[in-house]
Amino acid sequence: MKKHLHKFETTLWLFIKFIFYISLMMAFVRIMGRESIGLTRLSRTLGITVSTFAIVGLLFLSVYGKYDVGRRKSKPIIYSLTLAVICTDIVTYLQLMIMRTNVPSVWQFRLNSLGLLGLALCVQLVLIIFFSYAGNWLFFLIHKPEQCCVITSSQRRLDELVFSMQKFKKQYQISSVVDYRNPDKRKYIKEAQTVFVYDVPVEARTDIMRWCYQYNVNLYFNPEIEDIMELNAEQYVLNDVYLLNKNVKALTMEQRIVKRSMDIVLSLVLGILSSPFWILGSLAVKLNDGGPVLFKQERATIHGKRFEVYKLRTMKPNNDNHSVTKDDDRITKPGKFLRRTRIDELPQLLNVLKGDMTFVGPRPEMIKNVKEYTEELPEFEYRLRMKAGLTGYAQIRGKYNTTPKDKLIMDMMYIEQFSILKDIQLIFQTAIVLLKSDSTEAFDKNNKHCPYKFEKWKEKKHGKNN
């Protein structure tokens, strides 16, 4: 049975995706058709509504994420698809209400059938949950965990990688751990289905990549600055010489004007819309211990310029200034809720309005952390090539306790791929952060999740270890 499924797996998944997406569309059309007769027969209303749903749906799927079972766990897929469907339904619903306005006057526009819209969303949510869990179940019924060889440089790096891999036990099973300096690593690569390369120098990684390609072995590796430059380079043929061209440049004046205009408009609109949360959050902080409502802290932004970032206070007053750790007793009771829901960061809209920060960009680190991280990782200062942001790629894909190097890589990917459209996409994706339970996961100093031991390879000469 599994052999036959493997042969036609691509066709199988295309069929499942087609059924899934059509089911979401039909749920909206059939339910909204109860009060819109044009959706119950072949008509202009049906054609435009279906076209709108399909086009807008594809757009928001590209923003939030597709039905990629086997690659992601069920809950992240559910969150992404739910947000995509909500946005699609709202846009399609507004288009349908406009078409139902027979009198050509804006004053005749009405939002009817809101109850049916809510019912459609509920039915679609059930479909999303069912297809997400059933899809992952079927995928792992067909596929066994990949036998993985991990090639790294130290126990610390192994711990970091395994901590993430253990959350995907159905996808990956570690069969061997190898020091990249070990001359026998080619043998381990040949025996594996998948190779993870983490924190290995670029010059040493080259041979590993070639061997993986030679033996048809899947490869995952964490990028370095050189990889980011190459990834964002353009193809260029000089006469008949094939080259990659990477132009290192700052934002254009037009981009600066548009980005700043977006910052002002968004900070004002979101500031007004979120004002009830500001008020309730401020009251909770004040009533808890009577201390100050706002917390101010010096942070670094573009070119190392310093400014005071604003947050609703989530810790006890007069505490040491250092990153939050797991089970940190400095955090107050209302502070835990404010941090989990990100309400504590709403005052940073004032920083955006003032121009200290931008809406999308690298998160501003504490001055102490910037110094420590830069000493360990000199490239960390490259993050200061762009103004600090309220949200960004590292905040959406990463966590509070993401390693400095991984934060750097994600921030550099954003800086090098910057565009206004990318900013708009990241603003929409920020909603995912509110749904992720581990997005505010703190640093765990006693991380003992790694059951694998890294053995550093030592060159032997004349029977003695050096």
Long-range contacts (C-beta under 8 A, 24 or more apart in sequence): 2-141, 2-142, 5-142, 6-142, 9-142, 16-131, 16-135, 16-138, 17-67, 20-67, 20-127, 20-131, 21-57, 21-67, 23-127, 23-131, 24-57, 24-85, 24-124, 24-127, 24-128, 25-50, 25-53, 25-54, 25-57, 27-120, 27-123, 27-124, 27-127, 28-53, 28-89, 28-92, 28-120, 28-124, 29-53, 31-116, 31-119, 31-120, 31-123, 32-93, 32-96, 32-113, 32-116, 32-117, 32-120, 34-113, 34-116, 35-112, 35-113, 35-116, 36-96, 36-100, 36-113, 38-99, 39-96, 45-96, 45-99, 48-95, 48-99, 49-92, 49-95, 49-96, 49-99, 52-91, 52-92, 52-95, 53-88, 53-92, 56-87, 56-88, 56-91, 56-92, 57-84, 57-85, 57-88, 60-84, 60-85, 60-87, 60-88, 60-428, 63-425, 63-428, 63-429, 64-428, 64-429, 64-432, 67-131, 67-132, 67-135, 69-132, 69-135, 69-136, 69-138, 69-139, 70-135, 70-136, 70-139, 70-140, 70-143, 70-171, 73-136, 73-167, 73-168, 74-132, 74-133, 74-136, 76-432, 76-436, 77-132, 77-135, 77-136, 78-128, 78-129, 78-132, 79-432, 79-435, 79-436, 80-432, 81-128, 81-132, 82-125, 82-128, 83-428, 83-431, 83-432, 83-435, 85-121, 85-124, 85-125, 85-128, 86-121, 87-428, 89-117, 89-120, 89-121, 89-124, 93-117, 136-170, 140-170, 145-169, 145-170, 145-171, 145-172, 145-173, 146-171, 146-172, 146-173, 146-193, 146-194, 146-218, 147-173, 147-175, 147-191, 147-192, 147-193, 147-194, 148-172, 148-173, 148-174, 148-175, 148-192, 148-193, 148-194, 148-195, 148-196, 149-174, 149-175, 149-176, 149-177, 149-178, 149-188, 149-189, 149-191, 149-192, 149-194, 149-195, 149-196, 150-174, 150-176, 150-177, 150-178, 150-195, 150-196, 150-198, 150-452, 151-178, 151-179, 151-180, 151-185, 151-188, 151-189, 151-195, 151-196, 151-197, 151-198, 151-200, 151-208, 152-177, 152-178, 152-179, 152-180, 152-196, 152-197, 152-198, 152-199, 152-200, 152-454, 153-179, 153-180, 153-198, 153-199, 153-200, 154-199, 154-454, 154-456, 155-450, 155-453, 155-454, 157-198, 157-199, 158-198, 158-450, 158-452, 158-454, 159-447, 159-449, 159-450, 160-198, 160-403, 161-196, 161-198, 162-449, 162-450, 162-451, 162-452, 163-447, 163-449, 163-450, 165-196, 166-449, 172-196, 174-452, 177-452, 177-453, 177-454, 177-455, 179-454, 179-455, 179-456, 179-457, 180-204, 180-205, 180-208, 181-456, 181-457, 182-457, 186-211, 189-215, 189-217, 190-215, 190-217, 192-217, 193-217, 193-218, 194-218, 194-219, 194-220, 195-219, 195-220, 196-220, 196-221, 197-221, 197-222, 198-222, 199-405, 202-226, 202-227, 222-405, 222-406, 222-409, 223-409, 225-379, 225-382, 225-412, 228-409, 228-412, 228-413, 228-416, 229-416, 231-413, 231-416, 232-416, 232-417, 250-385, 251-386, 251-418, 255-418, 255-420, 258-420, 259-358, 259-420, 259-423, 260-355, 260-358, 262-359, 262-420, 262-423, 263-352, 263-353, 263-355, 263-358, 263-359, 264-353, 266-352, 266-359, 266-427, 267-349, 267-350, 267-352, 267-353, 267-359, 268-353, 270-349, 271-346, 271-349, 271-350, 271-353, 274-346, 274-349, 277-343, 277-346, 278-312, 278-346, 278-347, 281-312, 281-334, 281-338, 281-343, 281-344, 281-346, 282-312, 284-334, 284-337, 284-338, 285-312, 285-313, 285-314, 285-332, 285-334, 285-335, 285-338, 288-332, 288-333, 288-334, 289-316, 289-317, 289-332, 291-316, 291-317, 292-317, 294-347, 297-321, 297-366, 298-366, 298-367, 299-364, 299-365, 299-366, 299-367, 299-388, 300-364, 300-365, 300-367, 300-370, 300-384, 300-388, 301-356, 301-357, 301-364, 301-384, 301-387, 301-388, 302-384, 302-385, 302-386, 302-387, 302-388, 303-384, 304-381, 304-384, 306-367, 307-351, 307-356, 307-357, 307-364, 308-356, 309-348, 309-351, 309-356, 309-357, 309-364, 310-347, 310-348, 310-350, 310-351, 311-344, 311-345, 311-347, 311-348, 312-338, 312-343, 312-344, 312-345, 312-346, 312-347, 313-344, 314-338, 314-339, 314-344, 321-366, 321-368, 322-368, 323-366, 323-369, 323-442, 323-443, 324-400, 324-442, 324-443, 325-442, 325-443, 325-444, 325-445, 326-442, 326-443, 326-444, 326-445, 326-446, 328-442, 339-440, 340-440, 341-434, 342-433, 342-434, 342-440, 345-390, 348-390, 349-390, 351-390, 352-390, 356-388, 357-387, 357-388, 357-389, 357-390, 358-386, 358-387, 358-388, 358-389, 358-390, 359-389, 359-390, 359-391, 359-423, 359-427, 360-389, 360-390, 360-391, 360-392, 360-414, 360-422, 360-423, 360-426, 360-427, 361-386, 361-387, 361-388, 361-389, 361-390, 361-392, 361-414, 362-386, 362-388, 362-389, 362-392, 362-394, 362-407, 362-411, 362-414, 362-415, 363-388, 363-389, 363-392, 363-394, 363-395, 363-407, 364-388, 369-404, 373-404, 376-404, 377-404, 377-405, 377-408, 379-408, 380-404, 380-408, 382-408, 382-412, 382-415, 383-407, 383-408, 383-411, 383-412, 383-415, 385-415, 386-414, 386-415, 386-418, 391-426, 391-427, 391-430, 391-433, 392-426, 393-426, 395-430, 395-433, 395-439, 396-426, 396-429, 396-430, 396-432, 396-433, 399-438, 399-439, 399-440, 399-441, 400-439, 400-440, 400-441, 400-442, 400-443, 401-441, 401-442, 401-443, 401-444
